[in-house]
Amino acid sequence: MTSTDNTTFPIEAAEALAPYGADHVALYQYWQRLRDAAGGLPPWRSFDPIQMPQHLACLWVVEVHEAPLRLRYRLVGTRIVASYGYETTGKWFDEIWPHLAGQPDYTKRYTDALRLVQPNFRSGKPRMIAQRDWARIENLFLPFGHPGLGGMIVAYSHLYDENGRRVY
């Protein structure tokens, strides 16, 4: 994939992720097994990052808080941290990325994944990374239920430079 167009779409089958790599497919299949066992939105307690050690560096987990709607990093993989240039675990999105605050299209992706029990995928221009030579990001959002929160999103990303080469 080399386009920098912003494309977001729901994932209903692993085959939709095949053009983006076997790692995205494997993570979706893992989520699907947890969903099938739970009979709906998989509970957060069923998520075990040890089941996917090869994916951890590009994985990030977001707490979705309701009333008011806010997003907070719970876990951020080492490659994601390196791309940001600093640690974001435990920090609120609206404090780190104030330019995104109030953009309903941004939070909608998180809330829709939870409400619809529907993973989604995005390929497009990075919104949270300031490096100008990074032209495109691909990420998969996998929703999980969590008591006391609106839910959790396990996200997995790949970042590409302006020549289409994968940075991570």
C-alpha atoms as an extended CHARMM CRD file, in Angstrom:
* protein
*
       168  EXT
         1         1  MET       CA              0.0000000000        0.0000000000        0.0000000000  PROA      1               0.0000000000
         2         2  THR       CA              1.4300000000        3.3650000000       -0.9430000000  PROA      2               0.0000000000
         3         3  SER       CA             -1.5230000000        5.7340000000       -0.8970000000  PROA      3               0.0000000000
         4         4  THR       CA             -1.6420000000        8.5430000000        1.6360000000  PROA      4               0.0000000000
         5         5  ASP       CA             -5.4320000000        8.8460000000        1.2800000000  PROA      5               0.0000000000
         6         6  ASN       CA             -7.3090000000        8.4250000000        4.5260000000  PROA      6               0.0000000000
         7         7  THR       CA             -9.2860000000        5.2160000000        4.4270000000  PROA      7               0.0000000000
         8         8  THR       CA            -11.1350000000        3.7690000000        7.4110000000  PROA      8               0.0000000000
         9         9  PHE       CA            -13.2860000000        0.6790000000        7.1500000000  PROA      9               0.0000000000
        10        10  PRO       CA            -14.9010000000       -1.9100000000        9.4460000000  PROA      10              0.0000000000
        11        11  ILE       CA            -13.3700000000       -5.3800000000        9.5590000000  PROA      11              0.0000000000
        12        12  GLU       CA            -15.8270000000       -8.2420000000        9.2530000000  PROA      12              0.0000000000
        13        13  ALA       CA            -13.4040000000      -10.9470000000        8.1160000000  PROA      13              0.0000000000
        14        14  ALA       CA             -9.6770000000      -11.5610000000        8.3480000000  PROA      14              0.0000000000
        15        15  GLU       CA             -9.3900000000      -11.5640000000        4.5570000000  PROA      15              0.0000000000
        16        16  ALA       CA            -10.0100000000       -7.7960000000        4.4960000000  PROA      16              0.0000000000
        17        17  LEU       CA             -6.7000000000       -7.3250000000        6.3210000000  PROA      17              0.0000000000
        18        18  ALA       CA             -4.6370000000       -9.6520000000        4.1220000000  PROA      18              0.0000000000
        19        19  PRO       CA             -3.3520000000       -6.8400000000        1.8470000000  PROA      19              0.0000000000
        20        20  TYR       CA             -1.9670000000       -5.0820000000        4.9440000000  PROA      20              0.0000000000
        21        21  GLY       CA              0.0090000000       -8.0130000000        6.3420000000  PROA      21              0.0000000000
        22        22  ALA       CA             -0.1800000000      -11.3080000000        8.1750000000  PROA      22              0.0000000000
        23        23  ASP       CA              0.3760000000       -9.5960000000       11.5250000000  PROA      23              0.0000000000
        24        24  HSD       CA             -2.9020000000       -7.6370000000       11.2340000000  PROA      24              0.0000000000
        25        25  VAL       CA             -4.6820000000      -10.8470000000       10.2030000000  PROA      25              0.0000000000
        26        26  ALA       CA             -3.2560000000      -12.7640000000       13.1890000000  PROA      26              0.0000000000
        27        27  LEU       CA             -4.3280000000      -10.0800000000       15.6730000000  PROA      27              0.0000000000
        28        28  TYR       CA             -7.8360000000       -9.9320000000       14.2290000000  PROA      28              0.0000000000
        29        29  GLN       CA             -8.1210000000      -13.7180000000       14.3990000000  PROA      29              0.0000000000
        30        30  TYR       CA             -6.9640000000      -13.6450000000       18.0450000000  PROA      30              0.0000000000
        31        31  TRP       CA             -9.6640000000      -11.0260000000       18.8250000000  PROA      31              0.0000000000
        32        32  GLN       CA            -12.2690000000      -13.0740000000       16.9360000000  PROA      32              0.0000000000
        33        33  ARG       CA            -11.4810000000      -16.1850000000       19.0290000000  PROA      33              0.0000000000
        34        34  LEU       CA            -11.9230000000      -14.1320000000       22.2120000000  PROA      34              0.0000000000
        35        35  ARG       CA            -15.1560000000      -12.6500000000       20.8660000000  PROA      35              0.0000000000
        36        36  ASP       CA            -16.5480000000      -16.0480000000       19.9390000000  PROA      36              0.0000000000
        37        37  ALA       CA            -15.7350000000      -17.3640000000       23.4250000000  PROA      37              0.0000000000
        38        38  ALA       CA            -17.3940000000      -14.3260000000       25.0540000000  PROA      38              0.0000000000
        39        39  GLY       CA            -20.4280000000      -14.2360000000       22.7740000000  PROA      39              0.0000000000
        40        40  GLY       CA            -20.0220000000      -10.5330000000       21.9980000000  PROA      40              0.0000000000
        41        41  LEU       CA            -17.5590000000       -7.8670000000       23.0280000000  PROA      41              0.0000000000
        42        42  PRO       CA            -14.5860000000       -9.7480000000       24.4810000000  PROA      42              0.0000000000
        43        43  PRO       CA            -13.8500000000       -8.7760000000       28.0770000000  PROA      43              0.0000000000
        44        44  TRP       CA            -10.6140000000       -6.9180000000       28.7230000000  PROA      44              0.0000000000
        45        45  ARG       CA             -9.5140000000       -9.6080000000       31.2040000000  PROA      45              0.0000000000
        46        46  SER       CA             -9.3700000000      -12.1030000000       28.3040000000  PROA      46              0.0000000000
        47        47  PHE       CA             -6.6830000000      -10.0940000000       26.5010000000  PROA      47              0.0000000000
        48        48  ASP       CA             -3.2320000000      -11.6000000000       27.0470000000  PROA      48              0.0000000000
        49        49  PRO       CA             -0.3570000000       -9.7290000000       25.3820000000  PROA      49              0.0000000000
        50        50  ILE       CA              1.9300000000      -12.6860000000       26.0880000000  PROA      50              0.0000000000
        51        51  GLN       CA              0.0100000000      -14.5020000000       23.3290000000  PROA      51              0.0000000000
        52        52  MET       CA              1.4800000000      -12.0530000000       20.8130000000  PROA      52              0.0000000000
        53        53  PRO       CA              5.0340000000      -11.1370000000       21.8610000000  PROA      53              0.0000000000
        54        54  GLN       CA              6.0990000000      -10.4280000000       18.2710000000  PROA      54              0.0000000000
        55        55  HSD       CA              3.4520000000       -7.6780000000       18.0680000000  PROA      55              0.0000000000
        56        56  LEU       CA              4.0880000000       -5.8530000000       21.3490000000  PROA      56              0.0000000000
        57        57  ALA       CA              6.4490000000       -3.1610000000       20.0340000000  PROA      57              0.0000000000
        58        58  CYS       CA              3.7550000000       -1.8530000000       17.6380000000  PROA      58              0.0000000000
        59        59  LEU       CA              0.8140000000       -2.3400000000       20.0120000000  PROA      59              0.0000000000
        60        60  TRP       CA             -0.9470000000        0.3920000000       21.9790000000  PROA      60              0.0000000000
        61        61  VAL       CA             -3.9160000000        0.1460000000       24.3030000000  PROA      61              0.0000000000
        62        62  VAL       CA             -6.4090000000        2.9430000000       24.9150000000  PROA      62              0.0000000000
        63        63  GLU       CA             -8.8760000000        3.3300000000       27.7780000000  PROA      63              0.0000000000
        64        64  VAL       CA            -12.1460000000        4.8570000000       26.5790000000  PROA      64              0.0000000000
        65        65  HSD       CA            -13.7240000000        6.8620000000       29.4090000000  PROA      65              0.0000000000
        66        66  GLU       CA            -17.3090000000        8.0840000000       29.2130000000  PROA      66              0.0000000000
        67        67  ALA       CA            -19.0380000000       11.1520000000       30.6660000000  PROA      67              0.0000000000
        68        68  PRO       CA            -17.0270000000       13.0360000000       29.6450000000  PROA      68              0.0000000000
        69        69  LEU       CA            -15.5940000000       11.1390000000       26.7130000000  PROA      69              0.0000000000
        70        70  ARG       CA            -11.8190000000       10.9840000000       27.0840000000  PROA      70              0.0000000000
        71        71  LEU       CA             -9.1120000000        8.6660000000       25.8200000000  PROA      71              0.0000000000
        72        72  ARG       CA             -6.0380000000        7.6200000000       27.8030000000  PROA      72              0.0000000000
        73        73  TYR       CA             -3.0490000000        5.4970000000       26.8690000000  PROA      73              0.0000000000
        74        74  ARG       CA             -2.8350000000        2.4190000000       29.0540000000  PROA      74              0.0000000000
        75        75  LEU       CA              0.0450000000        0.6920000000       27.2920000000  PROA      75              0.0000000000
        76        76  VAL       CA              2.2980000000        1.9130000000       24.4820000000  PROA      76              0.0000000000
        77        77  GLY       CA              4.7510000000       -0.3160000000       22.6210000000  PROA      77              0.0000000000
        78        78  THR       CA              8.3920000000        0.6380000000       22.2800000000  PROA      78              0.0000000000
        79        79  ARG       CA              8.2290000000        1.4740000000       18.5670000000  PROA      79              0.0000000000
        80        80  ILE       CA              5.2000000000        3.6950000000       19.1320000000  PROA      80              0.0000000000
        81        81  VAL       CA              7.0170000000        5.4990000000       21.9660000000  PROA      81              0.0000000000
        82        82  ALA       CA             10.0630000000        5.9480000000       19.7350000000  PROA      82              0.0000000000
        83        83  SER       CA              7.9200000000        7.4570000000       16.9710000000  PROA      83              0.0000000000
        84        84  TYR       CA              6.3620000000        9.9530000000       19.4110000000  PROA      84              0.0000000000
        85        85  GLY       CA              9.7350000000       10.7620000000       20.9170000000  PROA      85              0.0000000000
        86        86  TYR       CA              8.5160000000       10.3710000000       24.5100000000  PROA      86              0.0000000000
        87        87  GLU       CA              6.5470000000        8.0200000000       26.7660000000  PROA      87              0.0000000000
        88        88  THR       CA              2.7720000000        8.4260000000       26.6210000000  PROA      88              0.0000000000
        89        89  THR       CA              1.5880000000        5.5500000000       28.8280000000  PROA      89              0.0000000000
        90        90  GLY       CA             -0.9180000000        6.8280000000       31.3840000000  PROA      90              0.0000000000
        91        91  LYS       CA             -1.4140000000       10.1610000000       29.6130000000  PROA      91              0.0000000000
        92        92  TRP       CA             -4.6810000000       11.6170000000       28.2760000000  PROA      92              0.0000000000
        93        93  PHE       CA             -4.9440000000       12.1440000000       24.5100000000  PROA      93              0.0000000000
        94        94  ASP       CA             -6.4120000000       15.6480000000       24.8150000000  PROA      94              0.0000000000
        95        95  GLU       CA             -3.3880000000       16.7400000000       26.8560000000  PROA      95              0.0000000000
        96        96  ILE       CA             -0.8220000000       15.2470000000       24.4720000000  PROA      96              0.0000000000
        97        97  TRP       CA             -2.6270000000       15.9500000000       21.2050000000  PROA      97              0.0000000000
        98        98  PRO       CA             -4.6120000000       19.1710000000       21.7870000000  PROA      98              0.0000000000
        99        99  HSD       CA             -5.0690000000       19.6260000000       18.0330000000  PROA      99              0.0000000000
       100       100  LEU       CA             -7.3180000000       16.5220000000       18.1000000000  PROA      100             0.0000000000
       101       101  ALA       CA             -9.4770000000       17.6390000000       21.0260000000  PROA      101             0.0000000000
       102       102  GLY       CA            -13.0070000000       18.3660000000       19.9040000000  PROA      102             0.0000000000
       103       103  GLN       CA            -12.7140000000       16.5220000000       16.5980000000  PROA      103             0.0000000000
       104       104  PRO       CA            -15.6520000000       14.1020000000       16.7900000000  PROA      104             0.0000000000
       105       105  ASP       CA            -14.4370000000       12.1110000000       13.8060000000  PROA      105             0.0000000000
       106       106  TYR       CA            -11.3680000000       11.1580000000       15.8230000000  PROA      106             0.0000000000
       107       107  THR       CA            -13.1130000000        9.8700000000       18.9640000000  PROA      107             0.0000000000
       108       108  LYS       CA            -15.9230000000        8.3800000000       16.8700000000  PROA      108             0.0000000000
       109       109  ARG       CA            -13.6300000000        5.6500000000       15.5900000000  PROA      109             0.0000000000
       110       110  TYR       CA            -12.9990000000        4.4550000000       19.1460000000  PROA      110             0.0000000000
       111       111  THR       CA            -16.6020000000        4.6820000000       20.3060000000  PROA      111             0.0000000000
       112       112  ASP       CA            -17.9830000000        3.0750000000       17.1340000000  PROA      112             0.0000000000
       113       113  ALA       CA            -15.6550000000        0.0770000000       17.5200000000  PROA      113             0.0000000000
       114       114  LEU       CA            -16.9990000000       -0.4690000000       21.0450000000  PROA      114             0.0000000000
       115       115  ARG       CA            -20.6550000000        0.3060000000       20.3740000000  PROA      115             0.0000000000
       116       116  LEU       CA            -20.8260000000       -1.8040000000       17.2210000000  PROA      116             0.0000000000
       117       117  VAL       CA            -18.4890000000       -4.5520000000       18.5420000000  PROA      117             0.0000000000
       118       118  GLN       CA            -16.6590000000       -3.9970000000       15.2730000000  PROA      118             0.0000000000
       119       119  PRO       CA            -12.9140000000       -3.7670000000       14.6970000000  PROA      119             0.0000000000
       120       120  ASN       CA            -11.8440000000       -1.1810000000       12.1800000000  PROA      120             0.0000000000
       121       121  PHE       CA             -8.7770000000       -0.3950000000       10.1140000000  PROA      121             0.0000000000
       122       122  ARG       CA             -7.3150000000        2.9160000000        8.9820000000  PROA      122             0.0000000000
       123       123  SER       CA             -4.6550000000        3.7600000000        6.4400000000  PROA      123             0.0000000000
       124       124  GLY       CA             -3.7540000000        7.4000000000        6.0080000000  PROA      124             0.0000000000
       125       125  LYS       CA             -1.7860000000       10.4300000000        7.1050000000  PROA      125             0.0000000000
       126       126  PRO       CA             -0.6570000000       10.1950000000       10.7410000000  PROA      126             0.0000000000
       127       127  ARG       CA             -2.5440000000       12.5670000000       13.0280000000  PROA      127             0.0000000000
       128       128  MET       CA             -0.4570000000       12.0970000000       16.1660000000  PROA      128             0.0000000000
       129       129  ILE       CA              3.0720000000       11.9700000000       14.7880000000  PROA      129             0.0000000000
       130       130  ALA       CA              4.8200000000       15.2230000000       14.0060000000  PROA      130             0.0000000000
       131       131  GLN       CA              7.6460000000       13.7970000000       11.8820000000  PROA      131             0.0000000000
       132       132  ARG       CA              7.2020000000       15.2340000000        8.3880000000  PROA      132             0.0000000000
       133       133  ASP       CA              8.9670000000       12.3620000000        6.6740000000  PROA      133             0.0000000000
       134       134  TRP       CA              6.3810000000        9.8920000000        7.9260000000  PROA      134             0.0000000000
       135       135  ALA       CA              3.7190000000        9.8280000000        5.3020000000  PROA      135             0.0000000000
       136       136  ARG       CA              1.2970000000        7.0500000000        6.2190000000  PROA      136             0.0000000000
       137       137  ILE       CA              0.1170000000        4.9860000000        9.1400000000  PROA      137             0.0000000000
       138       138  GLU       CA             -1.9130000000        1.7970000000        9.1190000000  PROA      138             0.0000000000
       139       139  ASN       CA             -3.6720000000        0.7350000000       12.2750000000  PROA      139             0.0000000000
       140       140  LEU       CA             -6.1480000000       -1.8510000000       13.4290000000  PROA      140             0.0000000000
       141       141  PHE       CA             -8.5400000000       -1.1730000000       16.3360000000  PROA      141             0.0000000000
       142       142  LEU       CA             -9.8480000000       -4.1440000000       18.3370000000  PROA      142             0.0000000000
       143       143  PRO       CA            -12.5780000000       -3.3470000000       20.9300000000  PROA      143             0.0000000000
       144       144  PHE       CA            -12.7970000000       -4.9250000000       24.3980000000  PROA      144             0.0000000000
       145       145  GLY       CA            -15.2920000000       -4.4950000000       27.2140000000  PROA      145             0.0000000000
       146       146  HSD       CA            -14.1180000000       -3.2120000000       30.5840000000  PROA      146             0.0000000000
       147       147  PRO       CA            -16.2640000000       -2.7820000000       33.7080000000  PROA      147             0.0000000000
       148       148  GLY       CA            -16.2200000000        0.8010000000       34.9000000000  PROA      148             0.0000000000
       149       149  LEU       CA            -15.0160000000        2.2010000000       31.5700000000  PROA      149             0.0000000000
       150       150  GLY       CA            -16.5880000000        2.7170000000       28.1840000000  PROA      150             0.0000000000
       151       151  GLY       CA            -14.1830000000        0.0190000000       27.0190000000  PROA      151             0.0000000000
       152       152  MET       CA            -10.6710000000       -0.6180000000       25.8080000000  PROA      152             0.0000000000
       153       153  ILE       CA             -9.1800000000       -0.4780000000       22.3310000000  PROA      153             0.0000000000
       154       154  VAL       CA             -6.1800000000       -2.6030000000       21.4760000000  PROA      154             0.0000000000
       155       155  ALA       CA             -4.5330000000       -0.9200000000       18.5070000000  PROA      155             0.0000000000
       156       156  TYR       CA             -1.7280000000       -2.1330000000       16.2760000000  PROA      156             0.0000000000
       157       157  SER       CA              0.1450000000        0.1490000000       13.8950000000  PROA      157             0.0000000000
       158       158  HSD       CA              2.6700000000        0.3050000000       11.0890000000  PROA      158             0.0000000000
       159       159  LEU       CA              4.2680000000        3.5840000000       10.0720000000  PROA      159             0.0000000000
       160       160  TYR       CA              5.6780000000        4.3600000000        6.5990000000  PROA      160             0.0000000000
       161       161  ASP       CA              8.0530000000        7.0640000000        5.3630000000  PROA      161             0.0000000000
       162       162  GLU       CA              7.4630000000        9.2750000000        2.3230000000  PROA      162             0.0000000000
       163       163  ASN       CA              9.0510000000        6.6320000000        0.0540000000  PROA      163             0.0000000000
       164       164  GLY       CA              6.5940000000        3.9640000000        1.1700000000  PROA      164             0.0000000000
       165       165  ARG       CA              9.1540000000        2.1190000000        3.2940000000  PROA      165             0.0000000000
       166       166  ARG       CA              7.9720000000        0.7370000000        6.6080000000  PROA      166             0.0000000000
       167       167  VAL       CA              9.5170000000        2.5720000000        9.5590000000  PROA      167             0.0000000000
       168       168  TYR       CA              7.9790000000       -0.0030000000       11.9260000000  PROA      168             0.0000000000
